[in-house]
Amino acid sequence: MFTIFNWIPFEKKENYYLDKLTDVSILIKTLERPEQLINQLHSIKKYKFKGPVIIADDSKTPYKEKVLLLFPDLNITYLNLPFDTGTAEGRNEMLAQVNTPLFILCDDDFIFEPRTRIPVMRKLLLENNLDLLGGVFRQYNLKSRKDRLQFNISNWIFKNFKLLIPATNFFEYHAGFDLEGSVCKMKKVSYKNPFTICDMTHNFFIARTEKVKAFGGWNPILKGGEHQNFFIRTKLNGLRIATTRMCGVVHDRWSAAPPLFKELRERGSYYQKLALEEFGIEKIENFQEVMKEKFGQ
């Protein structure tokens, strides 16, 4: 079990401990990454979460028995799915199991820390009549020698001493967009504390369960592009979306991804085009300029 280095001595414990959350489930889709999932579950346990943790695993050889043996104190529902069921359908399978009013969506390579602040996310969502609120990633972007040096040092400390030192910088992902016939036009949204209304945010978010269930969740055929497709669905169904810099997770870049996982990720561009076809979208304008990545090309 690792320890998270906490350099936030004045943070109120009620902002990051999770033992009082009775109306939230945590959803984790995993594929061929047991090490990342185990790291995440250790962090969830560290912050005393007692609610439902729902895991969907479509690995070639699922790791349910190992996980349940390691975490008998967590309230885990573990779904073994057929190999390569896909991220979207895996999330739908988990969503169908949710009986709480709210849920937290996670990838398997997220790690909770003091700045995750799920109780703060919950409060912002409920008090401001939001339907979904996303956070940020703490991560090393590896764009300079300094970034790589810091990452390598952190990686060495993590591997040898199980001490996690997250990056101080964060990566956010939020924007607005307009749908005009067969064109989706992306647009930048200026951030304002404590949260900003937008149309698209990270896939670490808290959401109202019934609002997402009402429109069917994720497009089940997608094994790539499901994230952007999902937020087009939320916009068309009138959900109130926002993002906050106050809360977030550590993006686990220390643990290596197996070759099979990398191979399955390579087909993303094919599914990105399918993700747009659902809405008759033939072109996305300004995606790279706004989101700093390519999509649908």
C-alpha positions, 0 to 999 in steps of 0.5 A: 500500500502506498502513502500520498505525500500531503503538503496541504496542512490546512486543508479541512479533513471534511473536504477530502475524507469520504466516510460521510458520503452516503448518496454517491457510488464510484464507477471504475472501468478497467481494461488490462491495467490491474496495477493502476486499478489497485493503486486507485482502490488503495487511495479510495480506501485511504480516504475512508469511502464506505459507499458502493464501488462498481468496477467493470472489467473487460480484460482478457483475463479479469483480475476480480479475485485478486482485487476482492482479496486485497480490498475486503473492506470496500463495498465492491461490485465487480462485473466481469465482462466479455473481453473488449466489451468497450469503455462505453458499454462497460460504463453503461453496465456499471450505471445500471447497477447504481442505486445512489442519487449521484455517481463519480466516474473514474478511469482506472488510472486515477488516484485520489488525494487531498485535492480530490475533494469529492465532498466539495464537488458534491456540494457545488453540484447540489447547491448550484443545480448542476447535473454534472461537474468535472474536475482536473488531472494532476500530472507531469506533462513531460514537455521539458527536461525539468518536467521529465526530471521531476517525473523520473524522481517521483517515479523512483520514489513511488516504485521504491518507497510507495510514496506518491508525490503528485505534480503541482501543475494540473491539466484541465479539459473544458469547452463549449460547442454549438451544433449547426447542422452537420458541423460542431463548432468548438469554442473556448470558455473562460474559467471563473471560480468556483466553477464554470458552466461548459458543454464538455469536461473531464471524464473524472466527474460527479453526476446525477444518476437519473439524469444520465440514465434518462438518455441511456448513458453512453453509446454502447458501440463505441470503443473510442470517442465515447467521451466526446459523444457522451457530452454531445448527448448531455447537451442535446438532453439539456443537462447542466454541465460545469467544471471546477479547478478546486477538485481533481485526481492524480493521473497515474503515469508511473504504472506501465500499460501492458502491450495489449492495452496499447494495441486496443487504444490504437483504433481510436480514430475509427470510433471517433468517426462513429461517435460523430455519425450518431448525430449526423456530424461531418465536421468538427471545427476548432477542436485542436485549437480549443482542446489541444488534441485531434478528434474525428480526423 
